[in-house]
């Protein structure tokens, strides 16, 4: 069986020692960029390798041109995946410190963007694994390199020009994945301008998880997105967030619902506001 969206802690435990599986620990926090790696060194799922949002999952920030978490160059990321031992037949599992709200879903999406479908996020993340009493490790293992061949899917991406052209088109839907407070300019901001893209709708990514931090069922998620989308097809749907990380939670949930693949505006709010001529609203 190939896992393509999420995997339970029980299922992962059953495959913990499969030689063609690679586990990535993507724990990260915006408040302390060293926290995730430090937590990994303290304890992690046995055999996991650390995937750093700041260095492995993001490219070089170009002031005045990119958002806070631009994508790395394809060849650079493909080389990193190869170093982690990810080849064409590898099942990849990613987890973070929650249900995927931070870097796990971003990692999932990036692998899918480069043509690798056998990737899933651990449902409930690290807390679910430890609460179930499954083993942890302090050992940092050296992966056996493989050859990852990137096959980019450009349709997975929406650039700033596309977002600007469709944000008020009723045949398209552009969704802000932040909280309602953030959407309206409240809460903690990591950018100098508050608000959202003029014409964008709200799709709080936290609404994909239940009170235990687990994904709602595919049927529940399908109903959730059907209410949000109306008649707009998923291929004309764009998700963004603050820096292009947490919007991937919505992309993962849409796929888990069986609705297909929406587009990701990776530049997100942090790129949109670079040009003061781009309209915003609270």
Buried (B, 14 or more C-beta within 10 A) or exposed (E): EEBBBBBBBEBBBEBBEEEEBBBBBBBBBBEEEEBBBEBBEEBBBBBBBBBBBBEBBBBEEEEEEBBBBBBBEBEEBBBBBBBBBBBEEBBBBBBBBBBBBBBBBBBBBBBBBBBBEBBBBBBBBBBBBBEEEBEBEEEEEEEEEBEBEBEEEEEBBBEBEBBBEBBEEEEBBBBBBBBEEBBBBEEEBEBEBBBBBBBBBBBBBBBBBEEEBBBBEBEBBBEBBEEBBEEBEBEBBBBBBBBBBBBBBBBBBBBBBEBEBBBBBBBBBBBBBBEEEBEBEE
